[in-house]
């Protein structure tokens, strides 16, 4: 998806599976930003999609909307202090994971629900772990 692409509310419902009524409700609660423009000319951006997806993720783990709002607004400002501290024993019904293949037979799983790592952070971790294993194998072979 293009960062400059404009989406209608119908596009958002098709992409996210959230109905128009809920999108408008989240906007009224300040969880999702207002669209650009008004009426039939109103449009949404990639940032709105990110806000909706974050809202969906945190709703699934049972956080209240007030807490979701602070997380989503923190996401927009990239303020990491808004990421919730969930107890390590907390396992939600629906949890999202990044599955990173290190090499044949070695995988790294990072919870997107319980960790504050972005996808880019996960990719960086994957590269560092891969290098660590490669270095370990080299040392072991010496």
N, C-alpha and C positions, 0 to 999 in steps of 0.2 A: 504494500500500500504506500502511496506517495504521501510524504509529509504535508504537501500543500493541497492535497485532495480535499474537496468539499463534499460533505455527506448530508443528505436529507434525513429527517427523523425516520422515514421509512427505511433508508439504508441502514441506519443504526439498529433498528429492530431486526432487520434481516441478518446483519452481521453478528449481533450479540445475543439474539433470542429474547431480549427484554422488550416488553410491549411499550407502546407510546405513553400510555398512562403512567407506568412506572418511571419512565425516563423523565416525564414532566414533573412527577412527584419528587424525584431526586434533585431536579433543578430547583424546585420550590424550596427544598430543604437546604440548598446550598452545597450539596454533595457534588453535583455536576455543574459546571459553568453554564451560564446562559448561552444560547446559540448566537451566532453573529447574524445581524439582520432581524427582520420581523416578518410575521405572517408566512405566506407561501415562499418568500425569498429567504427565510431563515436557513442557515446551514451550520453544520458541525464540522469539526476537524479531527485529526488524529489524536489530539490531546483529549477530546471528548470521549473517543473510543477507549483510551487508556483509563480515563476516570471511570467509565462504565465497567470495564473489565476488572479493575481493582475493587469496585463496589460489589460486583458479583462474587469475587473471590472471598472477601471478608464477610459478606452476608452468609456464605456457605459455612463458615466456621463459627457463626453465631454472634459476631460482634454487633453491638447496638449501632444504629445509624449515626449517632453523635460521634462515636469513636471512629467509624468509617469515614465520616466527613473530615476529621482531623488527619487521618492517614492519607486520604485522597488529596487534600490541600497540601500536605507535606510532600507528597509525591510530585506535585506540580512545582513546588518551590525547591525540590530536591533536599528537603530538610529531613535527615535521617532520624531525628529525635521523635518523629511521629510514628515510627514503626512500632507496633505493639509488642510488648514483652509477654509472650505466651509461655506458660509453664512447660518445661521440657517433657512432662508426662502427658500434655494435652494432645490428643489425637482427634481431629475433627472427623465428621462423617465423610466429607468430601475434601480431600487434600490434593493439592497440585504439587508435582515434583518435576525437577529438571533431572533428566537421566543423561549423564555424560559418559560416553565410552572413552576409557583411557587407552586400552589396548585389548586385544583378544583375551577374554576371561576376566577383565577388570573394568568395573563400572563405578561411577561415583554418583550418588543420589543426593540432591539438595532440595529440601522442602522449600517451595516458594511461599508457603503459608507461615512456617515457623522461623525462617531465616530472613535476614534483611538484604541478602545478596540479590543484585540485579542479574539479568541474564548475562550481561557483559562481564560482571564479576565472576559468574560461574564459568564462563569460557576461559577467563584468566586463570582461575583455580585449576581448571582442567589442564591447561598447558603447563602450569607449574608442577602438578602432580605427575604428568607424563614425563617431564624432565627429571624429576626426582627418581622415578622408577628407572629411567634410562641410565642415570648416574649410578644408581644402586646396582644395576646389572653389570655395568662396566667395572665397578669396584669389586664385585663378587667374582668376575671372570679373571681379574688380575691376580 
